Amino acid sequence: MPETRKAINSIVILPLLMLPMRAALAQLAETNFASVPCHVAFAYPSTWEVVRDTVDPQNDCNFLIRPKDWQQRLVSHDSVDLYTISLRSVGGDPATAAPENGFERRGSRWVLLGETNQPTDTVSGPGWRGWHGLASAR
C-alpha cells in the first residue's frame, strides 16, 4: 500500500465551535452537522462528509471534514491529502489546552507546530474562541 502524506488543516476551537464553511463554497448546497456532547455545530458543503477521526480513540470530539470523493482526489494528487480538515473540539481554557494540541506561544502570537511552525489566526464568536492554523505533515 502506498504511503499517504497529508497536508493537514487543523482547527482547535475552545470550548465551543460554530464553524461556517460557507465562505469557500457558498454556491453549493449545505448540510448541517452538530454534536451536542462536543459543543460543535457547523454547515459544510453537501458534497463533503463529516466522519469521526479515530487518530485518538479516547476522544469522541475529533472529526474529519472531507470531500466524499477524497480517495479519488488522493490518487490524483500523488497520495497527498490536500482537502481534509481535521477538527478537534477541546474544552477548557484555550491557553492551557493549546500546547497539548500542537500550538505553541511565540512572543505575542501562537504557531501551529509542524515542519514549518506556521503562525495561526485567532478565531472567535459568542461563547468560544481559539486558533486556526495550517500545517503539513509527512
Backbone as a chain_set.jsonl record, in Angstrom:
{"seq": "MPETRKAINSIVILPLLMLPMRAALAQLAETNFASVPCHVAFAYPSTWEVVRDTVDPQNDCNFLIRPKDWQQRLVSHDSVDLYTISLRSVGGDPATAAPENGFERRGSRWVLLGETNQPTDTVSGPGWRGWHGLASAR", "coords": {"N": [[0.847, -1.177, 0.0], [0.627, 2.232, -0.876], [2.461, 4.908, 0.641], [0.808, 7.426, 2.448], [0.751, 10.848, 2.361], [0.024, 13.77, 4.2], [-1.477, 16.954, 4.023], [-2.384, 18.78, 6.504], [-5.162, 20.466, 7.675], [-5.652, 22.032, 10.537], [-7.858, 22.688, 13.132], [-8.375, 23.986, 16.177], [-10.678, 24.66, 18.449], [-11.807, 26.285, 21.25], [-13.993, 26.761, 23.959], [-16.298, 26.173, 22.49], [-17.622, 25.643, 19.273], [-18.562, 27.212, 16.291], [-18.507, 26.784, 13.169], [-18.72, 28.076, 10.173], [-18.497, 26.934, 6.914], [-19.089, 28.291, 4.711], [-17.874, 30.402, 3.277], [-15.876, 29.582, 1.381], [-17.237, 27.838, -0.351], [-19.802, 28.862, -1.135], [-21.768, 28.695, -3.117], [-22.652, 26.069, -3.252], [-24.966, 23.497, -2.17], [-25.761, 23.072, 1.275], [-25.055, 21.093, 4.193], [-25.892, 20.398, 7.542], [-24.06, 19.925, 10.534], [-23.984, 18.7, 13.827], [-22.84, 18.208, 17.111], [-23.826, 17.679, 20.14], [-22.65, 16.748, 22.628], [-19.98, 17.452, 22.147], [-20.082, 20.144, 21.791], [-20.197, 21.323, 19.241], [-21.081, 22.712, 16.151], [-21.792, 23.164, 12.755], [-21.975, 24.225, 9.294], [-21.551, 22.566, 6.185], [-20.376, 21.829, 2.825], [-22.634, 19.956, 0.773], [-21.461, 18.058, -0.785], [-19.447, 17.04, 0.652], [-18.262, 15.2, 3.571], [-18.658, 14.379, 7.06], [-16.76, 12.719, 9.359], [-15.903, 10.677, 12.17], [-12.752, 11.175, 13.572], [-10.38, 8.832, 14.094], [-7.839, 8.932, 15.123], [-7.21, 9.426, 17.752], [-8.493, 7.297, 19.77], [-9.663, 7.634, 22.261], [-10.936, 10.051, 22.32], [-13.932, 11.371, 21.48], [-14.507, 13.693, 20.186], [-13.106, 14.457, 17.937], [-12.981, 15.203, 14.564], [-13.157, 14.598, 11.016], [-13.419, 16.508, 8.144], [-14.22, 16.252, 4.904], [-14.034, 15.949, 1.272], [-16.496, 13.877, -0.326], [-15.448, 12.327, -2.326], [-12.807, 11.853, -1.597], [-10.879, 9.82, -1.741], [-10.427, 9.41, -4.5], [-9.416, 11.915, -5.11], [-7.087, 11.844, -3.638], [-5.597, 9.936, -5.05], [-5.271, 11.323, -7.449], [-3.571, 13.331, -6.673], [-1.005, 12.407, -6.104], [-1.007, 10.876, -3.681], [-1.18, 12.827, -1.711], [-2.989, 14.398, 0.678], [-4.911, 17.004, 0.192], [-7.249, 18.215, 0.975], [-8.666, 17.397, 3.298], [-9.986, 18.4, 6.398], [-9.088, 18.637, 9.705], [-10.74, 18.545, 12.704], [-10.801, 19.422, 16.044], [-12.456, 19.524, 19.016], [-11.944, 20.945, 22.023], [-12.335, 21.166, 25.434], [-12.121, 23.685, 28.039], [-9.697, 26.158, 29.154], [-8.413, 28.068, 26.526], [-5.646, 28.856, 26.341], [-4.41, 27.054, 28.031], [-5.103, 24.538, 26.996], [-4.17, 24.655, 24.359], [-1.257, 24.187, 24.007], [-1.165, 21.425, 24.409], [-2.29, 20.513, 22.143], [-0.842, 20.896, 19.832], [-0.179, 23.582, 19.415], [1.872, 26.44, 19.979], [3.029, 29.068, 22.012], [4.625, 31.939, 20.849], [6.242, 34.626, 21.622], [4.002, 37.222, 21.254], [2.264, 35.81, 19.699], [0.597, 32.809, 18.492], [1.7, 29.689, 17.22], [1.236, 27.0, 14.914], [2.494, 23.921, 15.374], [4.675, 22.045, 13.322], [6.222, 20.957, 10.295], [6.989, 23.465, 9.432], [6.182, 25.293, 11.385], [3.829, 27.178, 11.442], [2.323, 30.456, 11.655], [-0.697, 31.229, 13.443], [-4.223, 32.04, 13.063], [-6.41, 33.975, 14.988], [-9.598, 32.98, 15.976], [-13.017, 33.533, 16.738], [-16.18, 33.738, 18.454], [-19.503, 34.323, 19.771], [-19.247, 33.094, 22.944], [-17.118, 31.342, 22.444], [-13.668, 30.717, 21.533], [-10.543, 30.488, 19.786], [-7.83, 29.068, 17.831], [-6.795, 28.973, 14.446], [-5.014, 27.063, 12.174], [-2.658, 26.07, 9.629], [-0.911, 23.221, 8.771], [1.674, 21.122, 7.517], [2.325, 17.643, 7.123], [4.266, 14.669, 6.956]], "CA": [[0.0, 0.0, 0.0], [1.491, 3.409, -0.952], [2.475, 5.809, 1.787], [-0.061, 8.584, 2.285], [1.221, 12.064, 3.004], [-1.114, 14.645, 4.456], [-1.4, 18.367, 4.331], [-3.459, 18.777, 7.478], [-5.735, 21.723, 8.128], [-6.066, 21.777, 11.907], [-8.605, 23.732, 13.806], [-8.677, 23.685, 17.563], [-11.557, 25.717, 18.923], [-12.042, 26.016, 22.655], [-14.625, 25.474, 24.178], [-17.494, 25.982, 21.665], [-17.3, 25.95, 17.88], [-19.565, 27.425, 15.252], [-17.598, 26.963, 12.04], [-19.375, 28.033, 8.864], [-17.573, 26.742, 5.806], [-19.776, 28.923, 3.585], [-17.07, 31.365, 2.526], [-15.174, 28.982, 0.244], [-18.114, 27.114, -1.272], [-21.124, 29.413, -0.874], [-22.728, 28.363, -4.149], [-23.092, 24.685, -3.121], [-25.925, 23.184, -1.122], [-25.095, 22.794, 2.548], [-25.56, 20.138, 5.169], [-25.527, 20.836, 8.886], [-23.531, 18.932, 11.464], [-23.988, 19.137, 15.223], [-22.536, 17.236, 18.154], [-24.123, 18.334, 21.411], [-21.638, 16.472, 23.659], [-18.708, 18.112, 21.816], [-20.346, 21.58, 21.65], [-19.773, 21.657, 17.887], [-22.121, 22.784, 15.118], [-21.338, 23.918, 11.589], [-22.506, 23.853, 7.984], [-20.497, 22.171, 5.253], [-20.941, 21.533, 1.5], [-23.291, 18.649, 0.708], [-20.582, 17.118, -1.49], [-18.44, 16.632, 1.624], [-18.753, 14.356, 4.655], [-18.029, 14.526, 8.367], [-16.572, 11.414, 9.985], [-15.11, 10.712, 13.397], [-11.321, 10.941, 13.391], [-10.019, 7.797, 15.064], [-6.428, 9.038, 15.476], [-7.196, 9.309, 19.214], [-9.727, 6.56, 20.071], [-10.225, 8.059, 23.547], [-11.608, 11.338, 22.16], [-15.052, 11.332, 20.538], [-14.726, 15.037, 19.655], [-12.203, 14.706, 16.816], [-13.716, 14.944, 13.338], [-12.564, 14.91, 9.724], [-14.353, 17.078, 7.183], [-13.513, 15.997, 3.653], [-14.895, 15.658, 0.126], [-16.917, 12.479, -0.387], [-14.56, 11.639, -3.27], [-11.444, 12.112, -1.121], [-9.945, 8.78, -2.182], [-10.064, 9.71, -5.884], [-8.566, 13.113, -5.069], [-5.797, 11.402, -3.122], [-4.905, 9.287, -6.167], [-4.905, 12.318, -8.463], [-2.583, 14.267, -6.115], [0.171, 11.65, -5.649], [-1.201, 10.454, -2.285], [-1.126, 13.964, -0.798], [-4.34, 14.807, 1.037], [-4.947, 18.467, 0.182], [-8.58, 18.733, 1.261], [-9.24, 17.008, 4.587], [-9.876, 19.325, 7.524], [-9.14, 17.946, 10.988], [-11.364, 19.413, 13.694], [-10.799, 18.909, 17.412], [-13.106, 20.388, 19.988], [-11.305, 20.672, 23.302], [-12.864, 22.033, 26.475], [-11.173, 24.304, 28.947], [-9.089, 27.429, 28.799], [-7.63, 27.902, 25.292], [-4.202, 28.985, 26.549], [-3.951, 25.838, 28.693], [-5.308, 23.382, 26.114], [-3.484, 24.805, 23.067], [0.033, 23.481, 23.909], [-1.399, 19.984, 24.36], [-2.915, 20.205, 20.863], [0.004, 21.253, 18.702], [0.031, 25.017, 19.299], [2.898, 26.937, 20.888], [3.09, 30.531, 22.087], [5.912, 32.527, 20.489], [6.042, 36.057, 21.826], [2.584, 37.569, 21.4], [1.497, 35.028, 18.736], [0.581, 31.362, 18.574], [2.053, 28.999, 15.987], [0.859, 25.599, 14.826], [3.731, 23.18, 15.194], [4.747, 21.142, 12.165], [7.511, 21.09, 9.623], [7.35, 24.877, 9.237], [5.697, 26.098, 12.509], [3.07, 28.264, 10.837], [1.53, 31.332, 12.517], [-2.128, 30.934, 13.439], [-5.18, 33.138, 13.097], [-7.361, 33.892, 16.089], [-10.992, 32.905, 15.563], [-13.878, 33.586, 17.919], [-17.59, 34.056, 18.305], [-20.153, 34.378, 21.079], [-19.074, 31.929, 23.796], [-15.997, 30.481, 22.087], [-12.502, 31.309, 20.89], [-9.498, 29.517, 19.516], [-6.868, 29.405, 16.793], [-6.858, 28.192, 13.216], [-3.696, 27.014, 11.555], [-2.423, 25.101, 8.567], [0.399, 22.587, 8.913], [1.86, 19.947, 6.663], [2.989, 16.517, 7.784], [4.559, 13.572, 6.037]], "C": [[0.896, 1.245, 0.0], [1.371, 4.262, 0.299], [1.586, 7.009, 1.484], [0.528, 9.743, 3.049], [0.036, 12.989, 3.151], [-0.676, 16.082, 4.594], [-2.603, 18.579, 5.236], [-3.87, 20.195, 7.809], [-6.252, 21.451, 9.53], [-6.783, 22.978, 12.472], [-8.84, 23.252, 15.225], [-9.44, 24.88, 18.091], [-11.962, 25.357, 20.345], [-12.961, 27.069, 23.241], [-15.815, 25.205, 23.257], [-17.19, 26.421, 20.249], [-18.551, 26.142, 17.052], [-18.756, 27.756, 14.011], [-18.369, 26.927, 10.738], [-18.323, 27.893, 7.775], [-18.128, 27.401, 4.547], [-18.859, 29.752, 2.702], [-16.459, 30.754, 1.269], [-16.121, 28.387, -0.794], [-19.573, 27.556, -1.125], [-22.169, 28.977, -1.892], [-23.261, 26.935, -4.043], [-24.139, 24.536, -2.027], [-25.161, 22.79, 0.138], [-25.815, 21.722, 3.336], [-25.098, 20.639, 6.525], [-25.039, 19.658, 9.711], [-23.605, 19.519, 12.854], [-23.655, 17.951, 16.116], [-22.72, 17.95, 19.478], [-23.071, 18.024, 22.466], [-20.308, 17.203, 23.42], [-18.854, 19.624, 21.674], [-19.89, 22.09, 20.285], [-20.985, 21.675, 16.966], [-21.591, 23.628, 13.978], [-22.055, 23.42, 10.344], [-21.323, 23.503, 7.093], [-21.143, 21.812, 3.912], [-21.524, 20.122, 1.451], [-22.472, 17.617, -0.065], [-19.434, 16.637, -0.599], [-19.084, 15.735, 2.666], [-18.006, 14.7, 5.947], [-17.966, 13.138, 8.975], [-15.743, 11.59, 11.247], [-13.661, 10.386, 13.059], [-10.878, 9.98, 14.478], [-8.544, 7.829, 15.445], [-6.238, 8.937, 16.991], [-8.495, 8.623, 19.624], [-10.396, 6.973, 21.381], [-11.062, 9.332, 23.427], [-12.673, 11.25, 21.08], [-15.304, 12.682, 19.879], [-13.678, 15.433, 18.617], [-12.943, 14.301, 15.547], [-12.864, 15.268, 12.119], [-13.678, 15.427, 8.827], [-13.64, 16.986, 5.843], [-14.504, 15.771, 2.516], [-15.281, 14.18, 0.129], [-16.027, 11.675, -1.33], [-13.093, 11.795, -2.881], [-10.45, 11.056, -1.598], [-9.504, 9.003, -3.63], [-9.152, 10.927, -5.941], [-7.161, 12.754, -4.576], [-4.966, 10.767, -4.239], [-4.425, 10.338, -7.17], [-3.871, 13.332, -7.969], [-1.405, 13.527, -5.489], [0.138, 11.306, -4.167], [-1.019, 11.581, -1.277], [-2.554, 14.433, -0.559], [-4.373, 16.323, 1.186], [-6.244, 19.041, 0.735], [-9.107, 18.461, 2.663], [-8.95, 18.056, 5.658], [-10.03, 18.495, 8.796], [-9.68, 18.935, 12.019], [-11.341, 18.723, 15.048], [-11.453, 19.94, 18.302], [-12.587, 19.997, 21.36], [-11.843, 21.658, 24.327], [-11.765, 22.642, 27.32], [-10.66, 25.631, 28.439], [-8.218, 27.251, 27.559], [-6.126, 27.948, 25.519], [-3.617, 27.746, 27.231], [-4.022, 24.64, 27.756], [-4.499, 23.463, 24.828], [-2.142, 24.068, 22.998], [-0.116, 21.96, 23.815], [-1.937, 19.544, 23.003], [-2.142, 20.761, 19.676], [0.215, 22.737, 18.476], [1.065, 25.457, 20.326], [2.9, 28.464, 20.843], [4.509, 30.982, 21.77], [5.741, 34.039, 20.551], [4.573, 36.345, 22.048], [1.689, 36.747, 20.479], [1.531, 33.546, 19.075], [0.993, 30.805, 17.223], [1.539, 27.567, 16.08], [2.118, 24.825, 14.486], [3.615, 22.195, 14.045], [6.109, 21.322, 11.543], [7.951, 22.545, 9.511], [6.836, 25.807, 10.336], [4.979, 27.369, 12.029], [2.343, 29.126, 11.868], [0.044, 30.982, 12.394], [-2.938, 32.218, 13.355], [-6.086, 32.92, 14.292], [-8.766, 33.883, 15.507], [-11.839, 32.907, 16.819], [-15.305, 33.921, 17.521], [-18.2, 34.111, 19.685], [-19.961, 33.057, 21.845], [-17.934, 31.001, 23.434], [-14.87, 31.297, 21.489], [-11.459, 30.23, 20.684], [-8.589, 30.004, 18.421], [-7.052, 28.46, 15.623], [-5.464, 28.224, 12.607], [-3.623, 25.94, 10.498], [-1.01, 24.553, 8.728], [0.488, 21.416, 7.943], [2.616, 18.885, 7.443], [3.242, 15.438, 6.747], [4.283, 12.259, 6.705]], "O": [[1.835, 1.316, 0.793], [0.315, 4.328, 0.929], [1.616, 7.543, 0.375], [0.779, 9.639, 4.249], [-0.862, 12.989, 2.31], [0.353, 16.388, 5.197], [-3.738, 18.556, 4.761], [-3.04, 21.026, 8.176], [-7.212, 20.698, 9.689], [-6.362, 24.123, 12.306], [-9.452, 22.203, 15.432], [-8.904, 25.986, 18.167], [-12.412, 24.24, 20.603], [-12.697, 28.249, 23.011], [-16.31, 24.078, 23.246], [-16.566, 27.461, 20.041], [-19.481, 25.337, 17.106], [-18.36, 28.906, 13.825], [-18.652, 25.841, 10.232], [-17.363, 28.662, 7.732], [-17.683, 27.098, 3.439], [-19.054, 29.796, 1.488], [-16.523, 31.359, 0.199], [-15.834, 28.43, -1.99], [-20.47, 26.722, -1.004], [-23.35, 28.898, -1.555], [-24.252, 26.618, -4.701], [-24.199, 25.33, -1.088], [-24.059, 22.245, 0.069], [-27.01, 21.482, 3.166], [-24.028, 21.237, 6.64], [-25.545, 18.542, 9.594], [-23.322, 20.701, 13.049], [-24.13, 16.836, 15.899], [-21.868, 18.737, 19.891], [-22.624, 18.943, 23.153], [-19.598, 17.533, 24.369], [-17.862, 20.32, 21.459], [-19.277, 23.152, 20.182], [-21.813, 20.764, 16.997], [-21.006, 24.688, 14.204], [-22.657, 22.347, 10.336], [-20.237, 24.068, 7.226], [-22.338, 21.519, 3.867], [-20.957, 19.197, 2.032], [-22.766, 16.424, -0.001], [-18.552, 15.91, -1.056], [-20.297, 15.528, 2.655], [-16.894, 15.228, 5.93], [-18.984, 12.456, 9.097], [-14.974, 12.543, 11.37], [-13.386, 9.426, 12.339], [-10.992, 10.29, 15.663], [-8.037, 6.868, 16.026], [-5.222, 8.423, 17.459], [-9.507, 9.299, 19.809], [-11.576, 6.688, 21.586], [-11.819, 9.657, 24.342], [-12.358, 11.076, 19.903], [-16.234, 12.804, 19.082], [-13.397, 16.619, 18.44], [-13.47, 13.192, 15.457], [-11.963, 16.105, 12.182], [-14.757, 14.838, 8.765], [-12.574, 17.575, 5.664], [-15.666, 15.443, 2.752], [-14.491, 13.33, 0.537], [-15.869, 10.467, -1.15], [-12.228, 11.861, -3.755], [-9.285, 11.377, -1.834], [-8.332, 8.806, -3.954], [-8.214, 10.962, -6.737], [-6.169, 13.305, -5.054], [-3.77, 11.034, -4.355], [-3.308, 10.252, -7.68], [-3.347, 14.111, -8.765], [-0.866, 13.958, -4.47], [1.149, 11.434, -3.476], [-0.732, 11.321, -0.109], [-3.248, 14.821, -1.499], [-3.913, 16.862, 2.192], [-6.331, 20.251, 0.945], [-9.924, 19.231, 3.167], [-7.823, 18.532, 5.8], [-10.992, 17.74, 8.94], [-9.141, 20.029, 12.185], [-11.798, 17.588, 15.189], [-11.041, 21.1, 18.332], [-12.766, 18.863, 21.805], [-11.804, 22.867, 24.1], [-10.626, 22.176, 27.317], [-11.128, 26.157, 27.428], [-7.361, 26.367, 27.539], [-5.399, 27.145, 24.935], [-2.446, 27.426, 27.026], [-3.105, 23.818, 27.724], [-4.169, 22.425, 24.255], [-1.897, 23.374, 22.011], [0.718, 21.29, 23.206], [-2.035, 18.347, 22.731], [-2.726, 21.06, 18.634], [0.744, 23.122, 17.433], [1.126, 24.903, 21.424], [2.788, 29.069, 19.777], [5.475, 30.479, 22.343], [5.169, 34.651, 19.648], [3.959, 35.768, 22.945], [0.476, 36.952, 20.466], [2.378, 33.087, 19.841], [0.67, 31.387, 16.188], [1.421, 26.998, 17.165], [2.733, 25.044, 13.443], [2.564, 21.59, 13.835], [7.043, 21.788, 12.195], [9.148, 22.832, 9.495], [7.036, 27.018, 10.234], [5.476, 28.482, 12.199], [1.806, 28.603, 12.844], [-0.403, 30.495, 11.355], [-2.423, 33.319, 13.545], [-6.485, 31.79, 14.573], [-9.085, 34.694, 14.638], [-11.443, 32.355, 17.846], [-15.58, 34.332, 16.394], [-17.488, 33.961, 20.678], [-20.469, 32.018, 21.422], [-17.787, 29.954, 24.064], [-15.072, 32.411, 21.005], [-11.492, 29.184, 21.333], [-8.561, 31.193, 18.104], [-7.419, 27.297, 15.792], [-4.822, 29.272, 12.535], [-4.432, 25.013, 10.478], [-0.041, 25.308, 8.809], [-0.522, 20.802, 7.599], [3.438, 19.19, 8.308], [2.502, 15.32, 5.771], [4.468, 11.206, 6.095]]}, "num_chains": 1, "name": "protein.A"}
